[in-house]
Amino acid sequence: MYLDEPTPEEQLKALTTEMQQSKFYLGWLEYHQKNPEIMKLITRFTGDVISSGLKNYSISGIINRIRWYTDVETNTYGDFKISSIWSALYAREFMRRYPQYMGFFRTRELEER
């Protein structure tokens, strides 16, 4: 039996639902709202990776790039901290915002509440 690929709209809805059902979602959402610069940096550095021609990449690599940028290159965020716990949700948030890059970050199933 042939199964149709989910439409982009179905993929986006499934991604959003998966994020909201994660046991880490509420804590991530609070952190995300207090630290909007993180998403800007994720978008910037992921754009750099995409521009280099890579088709997939690790969100952990992007998070570590942000740590390097904020700690070493600019020292602009003081005692900036980002937990690795949030990385899976940031990967999904990037793909939710930019559905043309759905699948750029390979993800595993999130733990539900």
Summary of the structure (lengths in Angstrom):
residues: 113
radius of gyration: 14.9
end to end distance: 33.9
largest distance: 56.4
contacts: 283
relative contact order: 0.22
helix: 64%
strand: 4%
